[in-house]
């Protein structure tokens, strides 16, 4: 519900500003290297609360982050292991090993798919959810909803391009990626 006399433009700009602020919170919470899944989960839950006009702020974000990091750090560790495996694949391509280009391409595509599934899992995270179940269901949605998955890939590309142009700009845009994942999951739920 919008405030008395608030225009639709003001309400939408407020959501955009909240996304940027949430991106900063996600970046700070991700400084623990393996905490990025929990940071995105807390950020997505914060954005879901804000768009539902249920309030929420920094304290709720921190509480959600603490709850999500209990199992989320394992998901973060697994994500870094996947990045390391793809890095080895890319090195095989660069070394000219036979079959390297195919293995490298499959590895990069799998890594992108895992990133999308991770964001989709974070977008629907609730405090009583188990990460393993969330990721399994998110992987199915990633495959069954290619349009939604492409939208999340586009969001990740925006972060990468923003970081390439101006590195500090990539930090607040992380919130926009979390918002995109929340929107994609909401879209999938209403299909």
N, C-alpha and C positions, 0 to 999 in steps of 0.2 A: 504494500500500500504506500503510495507516495504522499509526501507532506502536502498540506493545504497550499495550493497556489504553485506547486512545483511543476514545471513543464516536463514533458516527456524527454526533451533534450537534456534537461538538468538531471533527471533520474538516470538516463543512459550514460551520461558523462560521469556520474557518481559511481556507477558500476565499473566503468573503464578505469577510473582513478583507483578504485578498490583493487582491481586486478593488478595494477602496477605496484601498489603497496604490498600486496600479497607476494608478488615476484621478489621483492626485496626480502621479505620474511623467509621465503623458500630458499633464496640464495644464502642467507645467514644460517639457516638450519642445515643446509647441505655442506657446510664447512667441515663436518665430520667425515667427509669422503664417502662413507657407506650409508649415510643417513638420508640420501636424496629421495628414496622411495617414501620414507616417513614424512619428509618435508613436503613433497608433492601431495601426499594424502591429507596432511593437515591443512595445506593451502586449499585443496579442492573442497574439503569439508567446510572451511571458512567461507569460501565463495558460494557454496550451496546454501549456507545459512543466510548470507547477505542477500542473495537473490530471492530467497523465501521471506525476507524481511523479519528474520528471527534474531537479529542482532549479532553479537559475536565481536571479538576483537583480539588483541594481542594475547591476553590471558587464555582465552579459549584455544587459540592457535597453539600456544605452548603446551597446554594440557593435551590437546589432540596429538601433537608431535611426540610428547613423552609416551603416550599410549601406543602410537604407531611404530615408534622406533624399537619397541620390545621384540617384534618379529621382523620388522622392516629392515633391520641392519643386515639380516641374512640375504634378503632380496637384493640389497645394495651390493653385498659382497659377490653374489652370483652375477650381478650385472657387470661388475669390474672383471670377473673371470671371463665373461663372454667377450668383453672388449679386448682382453689380452689374447684370447683365442683368435679373434679376427685380426689383431695386429700381426700374429704369427702367419696367418693366411696371406695378408698383404705383403709381408716380407718374402713369402714363397713366390708370390707373383713378381716382385721386384728382382728376385734372384734368378728368375727364368726357369724354375723347376717345371717339368712337363705336367700339364694339368693345373698349374698354378692359377691361371686366369679364371678358370671355372670355379675352383675351390674358393678363390678370393671373392668372386661375385656372389656365390652362394652364402659365404660368410657375412658379407656386408648386408645382403638382403635379410638374412636371419637376424642380424643385430638390429636393423631398423624395425623388423617385426617385433623383436623382444622389447625394444624401447616403446613402441606403440602399445603393446600389451601391458607393460609396466605402468604407463600413464593411464590407460583405461582402468587398470586395477586400482590405482591411487584415486581415480575420480569417483569410485563408488565405495571407497573404504569407510567402514564404520568401526567404532571402538571394539566391538565384539567379534570382528571379522578375523579370519586367519589368512595370512598372506598366501599360503600355498593354494587354498581354494580360490581366493581372489584372482591370482595369476592364471590358474587353469581356466576359469570362466572368462577372464579377459582375453586369453589367447583364442578361445572359440569365437568370441565377439570380433576380435581382430580379423579373423579369417572370414566370418560370415557377414561382416559389414565393411566391405572394402572402401566404400565411399567415406564412411566415418573415419576409417583408418587413414585414408589419404588426407583428410582434413587435419588430423593430428600430425601427420608427416609434414604438411605445409606449415603448421605452427612451429614445429621444430626447425624447419628451414628458415622461418622468420627470425628465430633466435640466433641461428648460425649466421645469417646475413647481418643481423643487427650487431652481433659481436665482431664480425669482420669489419664493418664500417666503423663502429665506435664501441669498444669493449664494454664500457659501463652501461650502455643501452641494453645489452643482453640481460642484465640483472632484472630490471623491472618487467621485461617482456616474458620472463618465466611465468609470471602470474597470468599472462594472456594464454600461454600454453596450457596451464592448469584449467583456465576457464574454457578453453576449446575442448579439452578432454571431458569436462563436466557437461558441456553442451552436446557433445557427440554421444555421451552415455544417455543423456536425457532424451535425445532424438531417437536413439536405439530403443529405449524403454517404451516410447510411445508409438513405435512402428506396428 
